[in-house]
Amino acid sequence: MTQPKRVLVIIPTYDEAENLPRIVPRVLEQDDRIDVLVVDDASPDGTGRIADEMASREPRVQVLHRQGKEGLGRAYLAGFGVGLEQGYDVMFEMDADFSHPPDALPRLIAGFAEADVVIGSRYVDGRVTVSNWPMSRLLISYFGSRYARIITGMPVRDGTGGFNGWKREVLERVGLDRVQSNGYAFQIELKFRAWRAGFRLIEHPILFTERDTGESKMSKRIVREAVWRVWWLRIQDLFGRL
């Protein structure tokens, strides 16, 4: 498999004014092939304005403004649409809060030499590589990924993880217009669709670190959606409706 020539890192934002000016330069310095797309959901703290200022100074940065807070999954779908339209070979999902380490990007990009989807995994090889998380959230995430693996049969240990890279061919074929999930469930659904479409997924270990600035977007609603959505995916697949 050939290595990508153009890489787009999609960073969805809502109230990330403190983190965005720090994360974008760190991402760009990892590889000259990388561009950044900030997808801002009308952040009231001025994140969108900061993103525009960064884009005006740096041609490798662009901004997509949305009208309101519609969820993580919707933000990524909008970003994928931009990336596909602009001809990027590979697109990454990445958080703005440094929970996903920018210096892992070169290793993840290199993974496309052997796979179609590259996952920055917190739970690969029997290890848990998470720092500064409360035990309650770690248990929800870890057992949520195990739960998704058992119900769907998908051979991925970090199904709920959000630091993922996708070849454009995957995004063109998995039916993005049919994706219905948000939050954790969005990450599970997209991986499941790619796996069932016959693409190869691999996991590379990363150290996931809880944000040190700003507030987590995690909610009970996101967890509840993930619990029932995996059954929906399994049933839809059994009846050939994915």
C-alpha positions in Angstrom: 0.0 0.0 0.0 1.3 3.5 -0.9 1.7 6.2 1.7 -0.6 9.2 1.6 0.5 12.4 -0.1 -2.1 14.7 1.5 -3.4 14.3 5.1 -6.2 16.3 6.7 -6.5 16.4 10.5 -10.1 17.4 11.4 -10.4 19.0 14.8 -14.0 19.7 16.0 -14.4 22.5 18.5 -16.8 23.9 21.0 -15.4 26.3 23.5 -11.8 25.4 22.9 -10.4 28.9 22.8 -7.5 28.1 25.2 -6.6 24.8 23.5 -6.9 25.6 19.8 -3.9 28.0 19.5 -1.7 25.3 21.2 -2.9 22.2 19.4 -2.8 23.4 15.8 0.9 24.3 15.6 1.8 21.0 17.3 -0.2 19.1 14.7 1.3 20.9 11.7 4.8 20.4 12.8 4.5 16.6 12.8 4.5 16.3 9.0 4.6 18.7 6.0 1.8 16.7 4.4 -0.6 17.6 7.1 -3.3 20.3 6.9 -5.8 21.1 9.6 -9.5 21.7 9.3 -11.2 23.2 12.4 -14.9 22.5 12.5 -16.4 24.9 15.0 -20.0 24.7 16.3 -20.5 28.4 16.9 -18.5 28.4 20.1 -19.6 31.2 22.4 -16.1 31.6 23.8 -14.8 32.9 20.4 -13.0 29.7 19.3 -14.3 30.2 15.7 -12.8 33.7 15.6 -9.5 32.4 16.8 -9.6 29.7 14.2 -10.2 32.3 11.5 -7.3 34.3 12.7 -5.0 31.2 12.5 -6.2 30.4 9.0 -5.5 33.9 7.8 -1.9 33.5 8.9 -1.3 29.8 8.0 -2.4 28.4 4.6 -2.4 24.9 5.9 -5.3 25.7 8.2 -8.9 26.1 7.2 -12.1 26.6 9.2 -15.7 25.3 8.7 -18.3 27.2 10.7 -21.5 25.4 11.7 -24.6 27.1 13.0 -24.8 25.4 16.4 -23.8 22.5 18.6 -25.0 19.4 16.7 -22.7 16.7 18.2 -19.3 15.2 17.5 -20.5 12.8 14.8 -22.2 15.5 12.7 -19.0 17.7 13.0 -16.8 14.9 11.7 -19.2 14.0 8.8 -19.1 17.7 7.7 -15.3 17.6 7.9 -15.1 14.4 5.9 -17.3 16.0 3.3 -14.8 18.9 2.9 -11.8 16.5 2.9 -13.3 14.3 0.2 -14.3 17.3 -1.9 -10.7 18.7 -1.7 -9.1 15.4 -2.6 -7.2 14.5 0.6 -5.8 10.9 0.6 -6.3 10.4 4.4 -8.4 12.1 7.0 -7.9 12.0 10.8 -10.3 12.6 13.7 -8.6 14.4 16.5 -9.6 16.2 19.7 -8.6 19.7 20.4 -7.7 19.2 24.1 -4.4 17.2 23.8 -6.0 14.0 24.9 -4.8 12.7 21.5 -1.0 13.2 21.4 0.0 15.1 18.2 3.4 13.4 18.2 1.6 10.0 17.5 0.5 11.3 14.1 3.7 10.2 12.2 3.4 6.6 13.5 -0.3 6.5 12.7 0.3 7.9 9.2 3.0 5.2 8.6 0.3 2.6 9.5 -1.4 3.2 6.2 1.3 1.2 4.5 -0.5 -1.9 5.8 -4.1 -0.8 6.5 -7.1 1.3 5.4 -8.1 2.5 8.9 -5.5 3.3 11.6 -6.7 3.6 15.2 -4.9 5.3 18.0 -5.7 2.8 20.6 -5.8 3.0 24.4 -6.4 -0.7 24.9 -4.1 -2.6 22.5 -1.9 -5.6 23.4 -3.7 -6.1 26.8 -2.5 -2.7 28.1 -4.5 0.3 29.3 -2.6 3.5 28.3 -4.7 6.3 29.8 -3.5 9.1 32.1 -5.3 11.3 34.6 -8.8 9.8 34.0 -11.1 9.2 37.0 -11.7 5.5 37.5 -15.4 5.8 36.7 -14.8 7.2 33.3 -12.0 4.7 32.6 -14.3 1.8 33.4 -17.1 3.2 31.2 -14.7 3.6 28.3 -12.9 0.3 28.7 -15.9 -1.9 29.2 -17.8 0.1 26.6 -15.2 -0.9 24.0 -15.4 -4.6 25.2 -19.1 -4.5 25.1 -19.1 -3.2 21.5 -16.5 -5.8 20.5 -18.6 -8.6 21.9 -22.0 -7.5 20.5 -20.7 -6.6 17.0 -17.9 -9.1 16.6 -15.6 -6.4 15.4 -12.0 -7.2 16.0 -11.1 -3.8 17.5 -10.2 -3.3 21.1 -10.7 0.5 21.3 -14.0 0.8 19.4 -15.0 4.0 21.2 -11.7 5.8 20.7 -11.8 9.0 18.7 -8.2 9.3 17.3 -8.7 7.5 14.0 -7.3 7.9 10.4 -9.3 6.9 7.3 -8.3 6.4 3.7 -10.6 8.3 1.4 -11.6 5.1 -0.2 -13.1 3.9 3.1 -15.1 7.1 3.6 -16.4 6.9 0.0 -17.7 3.4 0.5 -19.0 3.1 4.0 -22.2 5.1 3.5 -21.5 8.3 5.4 -25.0 9.6 4.5 -26.5 6.6 6.4 -24.5 7.1 9.6 -26.8 8.0 12.4 -24.7 8.0 15.6 -22.9 10.7 17.6 -20.4 10.5 20.4 -18.9 7.1 21.4 -21.5 5.4 19.1 -20.3 7.4 16.1 -16.8 6.0 16.5 -18.2 2.4 16.9 -20.5 2.7 13.9 -17.9 4.1 11.5 -15.4 1.4 12.4 -18.0 -1.3 12.1 -19.1 -0.1 8.7 -15.5 -0.1 7.5 -14.9 -3.6 8.9 -18.0 -5.0 7.3 -17.1 -3.4 4.0 -14.0 -5.5 4.0 -11.4 -2.8 4.9 -8.4 -3.6 7.1 -8.3 -1.9 10.5 -5.2 -1.8 12.7 -4.5 -0.4 16.1 -1.4 1.5 17.3 -1.0 2.3 21.0 -1.2 5.9 22.1 -1.1 7.5 25.6 -4.5 9.1 26.1 -4.2 12.0 28.6 -7.2 13.8 30.1 -7.6 17.4 29.2 -5.9 20.0 31.5 -7.9 23.0 30.1 -11.6 23.4 29.4 -14.5 21.0 30.2 -15.1 17.5 28.9 -18.0 17.1 26.5 -18.8 13.6 27.9 -22.5 13.1 29.0 -24.8 10.3 30.2 -26.8 10.7 26.9 -23.6 9.8 24.9 -23.1 6.7 27.0 -26.8 5.6 26.7 -26.6 6.0 22.9 -23.6 3.8 22.7 -25.2 1.1 24.8 -28.2 0.6 22.5 -26.6 1.6 19.2 -24.3 -1.4 19.0 -27.4 -3.7 19.0 -28.9 -1.6 16.3 -25.8 -2.0 14.2 -25.7 -5.7 14.8 -29.4 -6.1 13.8 -29.1 -3.8 10.7 -26.1 -5.9 9.6 -27.9 -9.2 10.1 -30.7 -8.0 7.8 -28.4 -6.4 5.3 -29.6 -2.9 6.0 -26.3 -1.2 6.8 
